[in-house]
Amino acid sequence: MTIGGPSDSSPSKNRRRDAARVKAKQLRVSQKKKDRRNKLFLQGGIAIAAVAIVVLVSVIIVNSIKPSGPGPKNMASDGALIGEGMVTALTPALQPDANLRASEPDTSGAVANIRIYVDYLCPLCGDFEDANNEQIANWVDSGAATVEIHPVAILTSKSAGTKYSLRAANAAACVANYSPDDFFAFSSALFVDQPEETSPGRSNDEIKAVVKDSGVSTAVSNINSCIDDGTYESWVKAATNRALDGPIPNSSIKAITSAPTVLVNGKPYTGSIEDPKEFASFVQVALGETYSTSTPTPEPTPGG
């Protein structure tokens, strides 16, 4: 019998098939392990990415929402009250969620109490300012009137995304806090070359230039930092909501509905905002009405 014939090759083929099956099984096992590992890596990567997105969104939200802090000093009524000699009344800072402290009006009829709610982007506010600022300043300086200026941010969304109304009102609050007797001058200066509604308004650097040009000389570096940091923006939003929601203390109106809103001895002015004579007449009438209601009727004398 010849060794190595065709019948002798079967065991070798069987071994090769067995070896192939074993190798195939090993490859399948290895591939399954690899697939499981890749799946775990993929799931882990998705989880890590999801966590990163959550962290990023959280950081953006935290940075966009300024923590509620005390309001500015000298604006406890949500406005700066300027009196004789252009001196601003000093008040403590309004704490978060605290109720405003209304200023005490003069009820004798000898002094006109003028209250103005202004948005520094509002064109009608600019018109009223142009027509009446000089005479109001003269009345206040002489002691014939007080003026209480309430910065509000109604037009925050009307400045091409820069939130100029909010930033300008914040700047006014910064000046009231650090250099109160310069508040009137700075507030007036914001209406000089007033930006148009829907424009980007002034940048923070340009607002700081107004601080300098209006003659503010006290704590300028603090005011500039306050402007850059938006220190009182949360307060401005709260004060604006208080004005829009009401009540408006010492007034015949429930809340403001637009800017400017001008009150004289608590009564709203509805005349021409561009006619200083008409406004002056309104002030005189309001003074007369206050005087007549504050003066007691004389008692009749015997035999009279």
Secondary structure, 3 states (H helix, E strand, C coil): CCCCCHHHHHHHHHHHHHHHHHHHHHHHHHHHHHHHHHHHHHHHHHHHHHHHHHHHHHHHHHHHCCCCCCCCCCCCCCCEEEEHHHEECCCCCCCCCCCCCCCCCCCCCCCEEEEEEECCCCHHHHHHHHHHHHHHHHHHHHCCEEEEEEECCCCCCCCCCCCHHHHHHHHHHHHHHHCHHHHHHHHHHCCCCCCCCCCCCCCHHHHHHHHHHCCCCCCHHHHHHHHHHCCCHHHHHHHHHHHHHCCCCCCCCCCCCCCCEEEECCEECCCCCCCHHHHHHHHHHHHHHHHHHHCCCCCCCCCC
